[in-house]
Amino acid sequence: MARLLGKRALVTGGSRGIGAAVARRLGAEGADVAITYAASAEAAAQVAAEVERQGRRALAIAADNREARAIEAAVEQTARAFGGIDILVNNAGIFVAAPVQSLTLEDFDATMAVNLRAAFVAVRAVLPHMSEGGRIIGIGSNLASQAPHEGLAAYSASKAGLAMMNQALARDLAPRGITVNTVHPGSTDTDMNPAAGESSGAQVARTASKRFGTPDDVAAAVAYLASPEAAAVTGTSILVDNGANA
């Protein structure tokens, strides 16, 4: 498939897990792909090399999502290298779980900075480089609309905020022909939440399909939203959670 041939994408937090799967899928569908990473330079280089082996251009850019200037610089570097940006995937995120009694203000602020504020910064930075047909996609969480256990106040709030922000941005950017959507993964097999982890049984039990998700499941939804077929889809959220929130 080459639905994205000639498109130029930036995926934040693309060195591992869902972000890496998204970068590989966009490259496989024809896009040039830049990824940002916070610390895993070697893993980021490997993802970029995989995209290049697919015949596409790739960049791996160090950028801490806590720092607005780092995000803006990554956007500028991508736009200079590729001549513009057609697809922005706000994927970088952190997960802090703690009951409110032990959730620190620093943890709350960091969660909001990385999961929500950074996405806003990236959108603002990318708009001068994005023309009609552009796609902005946020990676949320099915925990944005349900809190099945304690300790999710900061994380769920950040992901609910991301989804609502994207819904509002869809109104702002529709006149420019840019769509804005959110993909909400459920339990997904990554190093942060392995399918063989201690809590995996309880997570699978919540799903209708009785299975753990894969990063490729999420990447497929992102690729669809980034494609021409999704031109009429904007301001919405897609759950990719095996029916956990059904």
LOTIPA-70530 format. One line per 3 residues: for each residue x, y, z of N, C-alpha, C. Coordinates in Angstrom, 3 decimals, decimal comma, always signed. Layout:
<pts>
X:Y:Z:X:Y:Z:X:Y:Z | ...
</pts>
This chain:
<pts>
+0,836:-1,188:+0,000:+0,000:+0,000:+0,000:+0,876:+1,245:+0,000 | +0,435:+2,279:-0,703:+1,190:+3,531:-0,749:+0,231:+4,709:-0,643 | -0,682:+4,621:+0,335:-1,677:+5,681:+0,495:-1,048:+7,017:+0,862
+0,160:+6,962:+1,426:+0,793:+8,180:+1,929:+2,035:+8,558:+1,130 | +2,118:+8,078:-0,095:+3,287:+8,351:-0,911:+3,496:+9,852:-1,066 | +4,700:+10,313:-0,726:+5,034:+11,718:-0,844:+4,672:+12,555:+0,367
+4,004:+11,971:+1,350:+3,644:+12,712:+2,555:+4,833:+12,771:+3,513 | +4,786:+13,766:+4,394:+5,884:+13,997:+5,339:+5,313:+14,023:+6,748 | +5,837:+13,163:+7,615:+5,249:+12,963:+8,933:+6,251:+13,237:+10,043
+5,716:+13,703:+11,169:+6,476:+13,836:+12,405:+5,722:+13,089:+13,492 | +6,412:+12,143:+14,135:+5,834:+11,339:+15,210:+6,623:+11,618:+16,478 | +5,988:+12,184:+17,490:+6,710:+12,435:+18,734:+6,757:+11,145:+19,557
+7,857:+10,958:+20,277:+8,007:+9,744:+21,070:+8,009:+8,500:+20,212 | +8,806:+8,518:+19,133:+8,734:+7,445:+18,146:+9,816:+6,391:+18,236 | +10,528:+6,319:+19,354:+11,649:+5,377:+19,433:+11,255:+3,987:+19,891
+10,047:+3,841:+20,427:+9,652:+2,530:+20,961:+8,137:+2,430:+21,000 | +7,657:+1,224:+21,284:+6,244:+0,986:+21,508:+5,339:+1,462:+20,390 | +4,261:+2,127:+20,767:+3,270:+2,583:+19,789:+3,890:+3,566:+18,809
+4,700:+4,498:+19,290:+5,297:+5,493:+18,401:+6,163:+4,869:+17,328 | +6,952:+3,869:+17,699:+7,801:+3,190:+16,722:+6,953:+2,449:+15,686 | +5,888:+1,796:+16,144:+5,001:+1,089:+15,213:+4,336:+2,054:+14,251
+3,936:+3,216:+14,755:+3,323:+4,238:+13,891:+4,329:+4,719:+12,853 | +5,555:+4,993:+13,282:+6,580:+5,465:+12,346:+6,830:+4,438:+11,248 | +6,957:+3,177:+11,635:+7,194:+2,123:+10,643:+6,010:+1,995:+9,683
+4,791:+2,086:+10,196:+3,608:+1,935:+9,342:+3,485:+3,099:+8,368 | +3,716:+4,317:+8,841:+3,641:+5,466:+7,937:+4,706:+5,362:+6,850 | +5,905:+4,919:+7,232:+6,952:+4,718:+6,235:+6,577:+3,646:+5,226
+5,979:+2,552:+5,702:+5,574:+1,470:+4,803:+4,518:+1,926:+3,813 | +3,728:+2,935:+4,210:+2,682:+3,436:+3,322:+3,146:+4,613:+2,473 | +4,442:+4,916:+2,525:+5,004:+5,871:+1,584:+5,469:+7,194:+2,138
+5,281:+7,426:+3,437:+5,627:+8,729:+4,004:+7,097:+8,797:+4,416 | +7,674:+9,979:+4,297:+8,936:+10,279:+4,971:+8,594:+10,540:+6,431 | +9,446:+10,075:+7,349:+9,070:+10,102:+8,763:+10,208:+10,632:+9,630
+9,896:+11,636:+10,431:+10,784:+12,093:+11,495:+10,182:+11,658:+12,819 | +11,039:+11,240:+13,750:+10,576:+10,889:+15,084:+11,374:+11,688:+16,108 | +10,751:+11,938:+17,241:+11,490:+12,515:+18,358:+11,665:+11,447:+19,424
+12,681:+11,645:+20,246:+12,924:+10,739:+21,360:+13,507:+11,538:+22,507 | +13,276:+11,046:+23,725:+13,771:+11,745:+24,908:+15,130:+11,239:+25,342 | +15,340:+9,898:+25,278:+16,583:+9,345:+25,806:+17,139:+8,188:+24,984
+16,288:+7,468:+24,275:+16,714:+6,229:+23,612:+17,267:+6,500:+22,219 | +18,482:+7,059:+22,162:+19,066:+7,424:+20,867:+19,277:+6,203:+19,983 | +19,760:+5,114:+20,560:+20,020:+3,917:+19,762:+18,731:+3,335:+19,204
+17,695:+3,253:+20,046:+16,412:+2,727:+19,575:+15,822:+3,625:+18,507 | +15,946:+4,943:+18,674:+15,426:+5,881:+17,677:+16,144:+5,713:+16,351 | +17,456:+5,527:+16,404:+18,236:+5,333:+15,176:+17,804:+4,056:+14,466
+17,465:+3,033:+15,230:+17,019:+1,780:+14,617:+15,682:+1,957:+13,898 | +14,772:+2,705:+14,524:+13,481:+2,962:+13,871:+13,688:+3,766:+12,593 | +14,531:+4,794:+12,654:+14,810:+5,595:+11,465:+15,420:+4,736:+10,362
+16,307:+3,825:+10,734:+16,933:+2,950:+9,749:+15,901:+2,033:+9,091 | +14,919:+1,572:+9,866:+13,860:+0,732:+9,297:+13,047:+1,517:+8,278 | +12,742:+2,761:+8,588:+11,998:+3,590:+7,634:+12,815:+3,799:+6,362
+14,095:+4,045:+6,509:+14,954:+4,250:+5,350:+15,051:+2,988:+4,488 | +15,048:+1,821:+5,127:+15,089:+0,569:+4,351:+13,834:+0,389:+3,513 | +12,767:+1,099:+3,868:+11,536:+1,063:+3,072:+11,584:+2,047:+1,911
+12,732:+2,723:+1,771:+12,912:+3,653:+0,669:+12,468:+5,056:+0,952 | +12,255:+5,376:+2,235:+11,781:+6,698:+2,599:+12,866:+7,460:+3,354 | +12,724:+8,777:+3,440:+13,625:+9,581:+4,263:+13,203:+9,482:+5,724
+14,198:+9,568:+6,622:+13,891:+9,458:+8,044:+14,825:+10,336:+8,858 | +14,317:+10,837:+9,979:+15,094:+11,620:+10,925:+14,787:+11,129:+12,334 | +15,798:+11,148:+13,201:+15,607:+10,889:+14,624:+16,132:+12,110:+15,374
+15,252:+12,776:+16,104:+15,567:+14,067:+16,715:+15,390:+13,983:+18,228 | +16,419:+14,331:+18,970:+16,321:+14,367:+20,424:+15,483:+15,567:+20,836 | +14,433:+15,324:+21,617:+13,562:+16,416:+22,064:+12,802:+15,968:+23,304
+12,941:+16,700:+24,376:+12,212:+16,437:+25,618:+10,864:+17,135:+25,542 | +9,780:+16,377:+25,637:+8,447:+16,965:+25,503:+8,080:+17,896:+26,647 | +8,892:+17,947:+27,669:+8,661:+18,914:+28,733:+9,099:+20,318:+28,319
+9,902:+20,393:+27,258:+10,495:+21,665:+26,852:+9,852:+22,156:+25,557 | +9,118:+23,249:+25,630:+8,434:+23,778:+24,446:+9,429:+24,101:+23,337 | +10,557:+24,685:+23,679:+11,526:+25,063:+22,655:+12,093:+23,845:+21,940
+12,238:+22,732:+22,659:+12,740:+21,513:+22,028:+11,741:+20,976:+21,014 | +10,464:+21,041:+21,351:+9,427:+20,589:+20,423:+9,408:+21,486:+19,186 | +9,442:+22,776:+19,413:+9,429:+23,720:+18,294:+10,644:+23,522:+17,395
+11,795:+23,266:+17,993:+13,005:+23,042:+17,206:+12,899:+21,762:+16,389 | +12,288:+20,723:+16,957:+12,108:+19,470:+16,224:+11,190:+19,661:+15,027 | +10,136:+20,454:+15,205:+9,234:+20,749:+14,095:+9,978:+21,504:+13,000
+10,752:+22,507:+13,383:+11,493:+23,288:+12,394:+12,509:+22,423:+11,657 | +13,207:+21,539:+12,377:+14,190:+20,665:+11,734:+13,524:+19,731:+10,738 | +12,368:+19,194:+11,112:+11,634:+18,304:+10,212:+11,178:+19,042:+8,961
+10,618:+20,227:+9,150:+10,116:+21,007:+8,012:+11,250:+21,385:+7,062 | +12,400:+21,739:+7,610:+13,539:+22,082:+6,746:+14,018:+20,867:+5,960 | +14,093:+19,736:+6,623:+14,615:+18,535:+5,973:+13,668:+17,996:+4,907
+12,372:+18,058:+5,185:+11,392:+17,451:+4,283:+10,691:+18,461:+3,376 | +10,860:+19,749:+3,645:+10,169:+20,760:+2,854:+8,751:+21,015:+3,284 | +8,380:+20,566:+4,471:+7,032:+20,762:+4,994:+6,637:+19,569:+5,838
+5,453:+19,648:+6,433:+4,928:+18,555:+7,254:+3,455:+18,371:+6,907 | +3,087:+17,151:+6,564:+1,697:+16,838:+6,226:+0,964:+16,124:+7,351 | +1,714:+15,400:+8,185:+1,107:+14,569:+9,228:+1,850:+14,809:+10,543
+1,120:+15,144:+11,580:+1,684:+15,252:+12,927:+0,993:+14,230:+13,810 | +1,781:+13,361:+14,439:+1,243:+12,389:+15,390:+1,808:+12,713:+16,766 | +0,968:+13,238:+17,635:+1,366:+13,548:+19,000:+1,234:+12,283:+19,849
+2,338:+11,570:+19,951:+2,329:+10,274:+20,624:+3,059:+10,275:+21,956 | +4,080:+11,085:+22,116:+4,896:+11,047:+23,331:+4,028:+11,216:+24,575 | +4,282:+10,391:+25,568:+3,488:+10,479:+26,786:+4,170:+9,783:+27,944
+3,719:+10,105:+29,138:+4,182:+9,423:+30,338:+2,973:+8,944:+31,118 | +3,204:+7,920:+31,950:+2,127:+7,344:+32,752:+2,551:+7,350:+34,208 | +1,860:+8,132:+35,009:+2,091:+8,178:+36,449:+0,788:+7,784:+37,127
+0,823:+6,700:+37,900:-0,367:+6,229:+38,602:-0,110:+6,281:+40,099 | -0,956:+7,025:+40,799:-0,849:+7,120:+42,254:-2,146:+7,681:+42,813 | -2,595:+7,182:+43,950:-3,778:+7,770:+44,588:-3,529:+9,241:+44,886
-4,587:+10,000:+44,938:-4,455:+11,449:+45,094:-3,668:+11,824:+46,344 | -3,740:+10,995:+47,383:-3,016:+11,303:+48,612:-1,505:+11,294:+48,414 | -1,031:+10,491:+47,456:+0,417:+10,392:+47,241:+0,855:+10,931:+45,884
-0,079:+11,391:+45,071:+0,262:+11,993:+43,787:+0,836:+13,382:+44,034 | +2,079:+13,587:+43,657:+2,705:+14,873:+43,919:+2,312:+15,900:+42,865 | +2,424:+17,145:+43,242:+2,151:+18,215:+42,288:+3,127:+18,154:+41,125
+4,359:+17,763:+41,409:+5,365:+17,636:+40,348:+4,968:+16,560:+39,348 | +4,447:+15,430:+39,843:+3,991:+14,364:+38,947:+2,798:+14,826:+38,115 | +1,875:+15,544:+38,749:+0,710:+16,042:+38,021:+1,141:+17,017:+36,928
+2,008:+17,951:+37,286:+2,467:+18,942:+36,314:+3,229:+18,290:+35,164 | +4,072:+17,311:+35,465:+4,837:+16,628:+34,418:+3,911:+15,878:+33,467 | +2,883:+15,229:+34,025:+1,922:+14,503:+33,187:+1,201:+15,441:+32,237
+0,758:+16,574:+32,734:+0,076:+17,546:+31,891:+1,031:+18,151:+30,858 | +2,269:+18,399:+31,269:+3,235:+19,004:+30,355:+3,529:+18,091:+29,176 | +3,749:+16,819:+29,448:+4,132:+15,889:+28,381:+2,928:+15,426:+27,567
+1,848:+15,075:+28,240:+0,704:+14,464:+27,557:-0,238:+15,457:+26,890 | -0,270:+16,700:+27,386:-1,244:+17,661:+26,869:-0,591:+18,943:+26,352 | +0,181:+19,608:+27,198:+0,777:+20,890:+26,790:+1,680:+20,711:+25,579
+2,479:+19,654:+25,566:+3,406:+19,427:+24,454:+2,663:+19,244:+23,134 | +1,505:+18,595:+23,177:+0,715:+18,424:+21,953:+0,242:+19,765:+21,422 | -0,177:+20,641:+22,315:-0,600:+21,988:+21,909:+0,570:+22,748:+21,288
+1,736:+22,655:+21,916:+2,932:+23,321:+21,387:+3,253:+22,803:+19,989 | +3,193:+21,492:+19,813:+3,528:+20,895:+18,516:+2,546:+21,338:+17,435 | +1,264:+21,380:+17,772:+0,264:+21,819:+16,787:+0,540:+23,252:+16,354
+0,750:+24,137:+17,309:+1,026:+25,530:+16,974:+2,280:+25,658:+16,107 | +3,287:+24,865:+16,417:+4,542:+24,956:+15,673:+4,420:+24,404:+14,258 | +3,584:+23,394:+14,080:+3,518:+22,723:+12,781:+2,629:+23,456:+11,776
+1,696:+24,262:+12,250:+0,719:+24,861:+11,346:+1,322:+25,706:+10,224 | +2,381:+26,490:+10,465:+2,967:+27,236:+9,349:+3,543:+26,350:+8,247 | +3,753:+25,077:+8,566:+4,380:+24,161:+7,602:+3,386:+23,151:+7,025
+2,110:+23,263:+7,393:+1,106:+22,280:+6,988:+0,072:+22,949:+6,084 | -0,185:+22,339:+4,961:-1,130:+22,901:+3,999:-2,423:+22,086:+3,994 | -3,316:+22,413:+3,080:-4,595:+21,708:+2,974:-4,359:+20,212:+2,818
-5,183:+19,426:+3,492:-5,017:+17,982:+3,476:-4,172:+17,479:+4,622 | -3,721:+18,391:+5,483:-2,906:+18,001:+6,622:-3,691:+17,162:+7,621 | -2,927:+16,386:+8,406:-3,533:+15,498:+9,390:-2,829:+15,674:+10,734
-3,601:+15,893:+11,773:-3,091:+15,947:+13,136:-3,789:+14,850:+13,930 | -3,001:+13,983:+14,544:-3,547:+12,811:+15,233:-2,898:+12,711:+16,606 | -3,710:+12,623:+17,633:-3,201:+12,458:+18,987:-3,389:+11,028:+19,461
-2,411:+10,524:+20,204:-2,546:+9,204:+20,811:-3,024:+9,404:+22,249 | -4,263:+9,058:+22,484:-4,868:+9,220:+23,796:-4,803:+7,941:+24,604 | -5,935:+7,569:+25,179:-6,034:+6,347:+25,979:-7,499:+6,074:+26,252
-7,857:+4,782:+26,314:-9,242:+4,489:+26,689:-9,514:+4,885:+28,143 | -8,459:+5,194:+28,894:-8,630:+5,696:+30,262:-9,026:+7,170:+30,287 | -9,184:+7,764:+29,114:-9,684:+9,142:+29,046:-11,158:+9,218:+29,399
-11,870:+8,115:+29,248:-13,313:+8,142:+29,507:-13,747:+7,158:+30,579 | -12,818:+6,343:+31,078:-13,115:+5,447:+32,187:-11,911:+5,385:+33,113 | -12,165:+5,249:+34,399:-11,093:+5,070:+35,380:-11,395:+3,783:+36,145
-10,953:+2,634:+35,633:-11,342:+1,347:+36,207:-10,640:+0,994:+37,512 | -9,646:+1,770:+37,900:-8,985:+1,520:+39,178:-8,431:+2,840:+39,704 | -7,971:+2,837:+40,940:-7,499:+4,065:+41,559:-6,179:+4,527:+40,940
-5,835:+5,776:+41,182:-4,531:+6,294:+40,808:-4,444:+6,930:+39,445 | -5,576:+7,151:+38,779:-5,551:+7,610:+37,388:-5,891:+9,090:+37,221 | -5,974:+9,837:+38,310:-6,448:+11,221:+38,215:-5,639:+12,046:+37,222
-4,326:+12,016:+37,327:-3,494:+12,838:+36,443:-3,515:+12,302:+35,012 | -3,306:+11,007:+34,856:-3,206:+10,433:+33,514:-4,526:+10,551:+32,754 | -5,617:+10,144:+33,396:-6,916:+10,210:+32,712:-7,283:+11,644:+32,364
-6,993:+12,572:+33,259:-7,290:+13,977:+32,972:-6,485:+14,478:+31,785 | -5,226:+14,080:+31,697:-4,389:+14,550:+30,587:-4,884:+14,015:+29,251 | -5,304:+12,759:+29,227:-5,752:+12,161:+27,972:-7,158:+12,632:+27,585
-8,005:+12,863:+28,575:-9,315:+13,457:+28,277:-9,135:+14,867:+27,743 | -8,186:+15,596:+28,325:-7,898:+16,941:+27,833:-7,386:+16,936:+26,412 | -6,531:+15,964:+26,088:-6,018:+15,857:+24,727:-7,147:+15,617:+23,730
-8,048:+14,711:+24,072:-9,155:+14,398:+23,159:-10,061:+15,605:+22,961 | -10,356:+16,323:+24,038:-11,240:+17,483:+23,916:-10,539:+18,617:+23,181 | -9,246:+18,784:+23,438:-8,497:+19,806:+22,705:-8,525:+19,510:+21,212
-8,310:+18,248:+20,841:-8,323:+17,890:+19,422:-9,693:+18,087:+18,800 | -10,732:+17,806:+19,578:-12,093:+18,032:+19,068:-12,304:+19,511:+18,764 | -11,824:+20,367:+19,661:-11,955:+21,806:+19,441:-11,076:+22,285:+18,292
-9,858:+21,743:+18,212:-8,955:+22,127:+17,125:-9,518:+21,742:+15,766 | -10,306:+20,680:+15,725:-10,913:+20,279:+14,451:-11,792:+21,393:+13,897 | -12,492:+22,100:+14,779:-13,302:+23,245:+14,359:-12,414:+24,388:+13,863
-11,338:+24,645:+14,616:-10,444:+25,744:+14,255:-9,791:+25,524:+12,902 | -9,427:+24,275:+12,597:-8,582:+24,002:+11,435:-9,338:+23,471:+10,222 | -10,615:+23,176:+10,387:-11,400:+22,693:+9,242:-11,379:+23,656:+8,057
-11,449:+24,989:+8,277:-11,397:+25,891:+7,121:-10,093:+25,780:+6,321 | -9,048:+25,268:+6,937:-7,777:+25,078:+6,244:-7,649:+23,694:+5,612 | -8,684:+22,869:+5,738:-8,639:+21,527:+5,176:-7,758:+20,579:+5,965
-7,566:+20,852:+7,250:-6,745:+20,008:+8,129:-7,671:+19,269:+9,083 | -7,512:+17,960:+9,199:-8,314:+17,181:+10,133:-7,535:+16,945:+11,421 | -8,283:+16,804:+12,513:-7,690:+16,578:+13,832:-8,491:+15,491:+14,538
-7,825:+14,422:+14,927:-8,498:+13,293:+15,557:-7,630:+12,687:+16,651 | -8,232:+11,782:+17,412:-7,539:+11,106:+18,503:-7,762:+9,603:+18,394 | -6,708:+8,839:+18,622:-6,798:+7,378:+18,711:-6,584:+7,000:+20,168
-7,535:+6,270:+20,729:-7,462:+5,867:+22,130:-7,108:+4,385:+22,239 | -5,840:+4,048:+22,465:-5,502:+2,638:+22,676:-6,007:+2,159:+24,038 | -6,242:+0,862:+24,116:-6,447:+0,226:+25,406:-5,151:-0,422:+25,838
-5,239:-1,513:+26,554:-4,043:-2,229:+26,998:-3,266:-2,717:+25,779 | -2,034:-2,248:+25,657:-1,225:-2,511:+24,469:+0,132:-3,051:+24,898 | +0,572:-4,092:+24,237:+1,804:-4,789:+24,611:+3,032:-3,962:+24,245
+3,547:-3,227:+25,216:+4,760:-2,436:+25,049:+5,651:-2,673:+26,258 | +6,862:-2,109:+26,235:+7,735:-2,290:+27,391:+7,183:-1,587:+28,627 | +6,334:-0,577:+28,425:+5,711:+0,101:+29,561:+4,569:-0,716:+30,164
+3,939:-1,569:+29,358:+2,790:-2,362:+29,816:+2,797:-3,711:+29,104 | +3,746:-4,580:+29,450:+3,889:-5,841:+28,720:+2,706:-6,775:+28,905 | +2,398:-7,522:+27,862:+1,279:-8,468:+27,918:+1,516:-9,564:+28,939
+2,762:-9,747:+29,330:+3,088:-10,747:+30,342:+3,261:-10,126:+31,730 | +2,862:-8,882:+31,896:+3,029:-8,186:+33,166:+2,079:-8,675:+34,249 | +2,329:-8,199:+35,475:+1,554:-8,654:+36,626:+0,068:-8,340:+36,507
-0,257:-7,214:+35,921:-1,669:-6,806:+35,851:-2,337:-7,165:+34,531 | -1,626:-7,905:+33,671:-2,165:-8,164:+32,332:-3,443:-8,990:+32,369 | -3,526:-9,923:+33,301:-4,728:-10,757:+33,380:-5,970:-9,941:+33,652
-5,855:-8,995:+34,585:-6,995:-8,144:+34,903:-7,341:-7,238:+33,738 | -6,319:-6,779:+33,015:-6,578:-5,912:+31,870:-7,284:-6,667:+30,749 | -6,832:-7,876:+30,469:-7,474:-8,683:+29,426:-8,912:-9,008:+29,813
-9,146:-9,256:+31,093:-10,490:-9,593:+31,550:-11,476:-8,462:+31,284 | -10,994:-7,211:+31,239:-11,876:-6,068:+30,974:-12,314:-5,996:+29,522 | -11,564:-6,627:+28,612:-11,845:-6,482:+27,188:-12,964:-7,416:+26,736
-13,641:-7,013:+25,685:-14,654:-7,887:+25,090:-13,997:-9,008:+24,297 | -12,853:-8,710:+23,687:-12,176:-9,686:+22,821:-11,268:-10,638:+23,580 | -11,037:-10,356:+24,868:-10,155:-11,175:+25,703:-8,762:-11,297:+25,096
-8,234:-10,160:+24,675:-6,880:-10,147:+24,142:-6,212:-8,818:+24,453 | -4,904:-8,865:+24,531:-4,102:-7,656:+24,683:-3,896:-7,063:+23,300 | -3,877:-5,739:+23,198:-3,625:-5,102:+21,924:-2,147:-5,096:+21,565
-1,853:-4,779:+20,317:-0,480:-4,657:+19,847:-0,259:-3,233:+19,333 | +0,985:-2,773:+19,322:+1,259:-1,462:+18,735:+0,800:-1,356:+17,288 | +0,866:-2,453:+16,552:+0,437:-2,430:+15,150:-1,066:-2,181:+15,020
-1,846:-2,622:+16,008:-3,278:-2,324:+15,994:-3,511:-0,810:+15,986 | -2,757:-0,125:+16,830:-2,896:+1,327:+16,937:-2,368:+2,012:+15,686 | -1,237:+1,518:+15,191:-0,633:+2,110:+13,995:-1,569:+2,022:+12,797
-2,332:+0,953:+12,707:-3,273:+0,811:+11,587:-4,338:+1,893:+11,628 | -4,830:+2,202:+12,826:-5,832:+3,263:+12,956:-5,239:+4,624:+12,612 | -4,003:+4,864:+13,041:-3,337:+6,125:+12,715:-3,149:+6,257:+11,207
-2,714:+5,180:+10,570:-2,492:+5,221:+9,120:-3,791:+5,536:+8,379 | -4,894:+4,980:+8,843:-6,174:+5,293:+8,220:-6,505:+6,777:+8,354 | -6,374:+7,306:+9,571:-6,710:+8,715:+9,794:-5,781:+9,645:+9,021
-4,568:+9,191:+8,750:-3,615:+10,004:+7,991:-3,847:+9,937:+6,491 | -4,680:+9,013:+6,050:-4,842:+8,749:+4,623:-5,931:+9,601:+3,988 | -5,963:+9,661:+2,660:-7,034:+10,395:+1,965:-8,423:+9,839:+2,246
-8,510:+8,528:+2,565:-9,812:+7,920:+2,842:-10,505:+8,541:+4,050 | -9,733:+9,171:+4,938:-10,301:+9,738:+6,161:-10,543:+11,244:+6,046 | -10,658:+11,752:+4,843:-10,827:+13,194:+4,652:-12,066:+13,749:+5,358
-13,103:+12,923:+5,515:-14,341:+13,384:+6,133:-14,388:+13,092:+7,633 | -13,298:+12,576:+8,178:-13,259:+12,211:+9,597:-12,451:+13,253:+10,352 | -13,094:+14,031:+11,192:-12,379:+15,024:+11,985:-13,153:+15,324:+13,264
-12,423:+15,684:+14,315:-13,038:+16,012:+15,578:-13,587:+14,820:+16,318 | -13,021:+13,648:+16,069:-13,562:+12,449:+16,699:-12,444:+11,636:+17,345 | -12,849:+10,622:+18,093:-11,909:+9,709:+18,736:-12,238:+8,287:+18,325
-11,206:+7,493:+18,073:-11,368:+6,086:+17,710:-10,768:+5,232:+18,830 | -11,578:+4,348:+19,407:-11,096:+3,423:+20,420:-10,477:+2,204:+19,772 | -9,272:+1,871:+20,180:-8,595:+0,661:+19,720:-8,238:-0,110:+20,986
-9,254:-0,674:+21,626:-9,061:-1,241:+22,981:-9,700:-2,610:+23,163 | -9,956:-3,310:+22,046:-10,547:-4,657:+22,128:-11,854:-4,673:+22,921 | -12,561:-3,551:+22,875:-13,873:-3,507:+23,511:-13,834:-3,336:+25,017
-12,703:-2,873:+25,570:-12,628:-2,684:+27,025:-13,621:-1,645:+27,509 | -13,893:-0,635:+26,698:-14,824:+0,414:+27,096:-16,218:+0,228:+26,497 | -16,454:-0,944:+25,931:-17,776:-1,196:+25,323:-18,861:-1,287:+26,398
</pts>
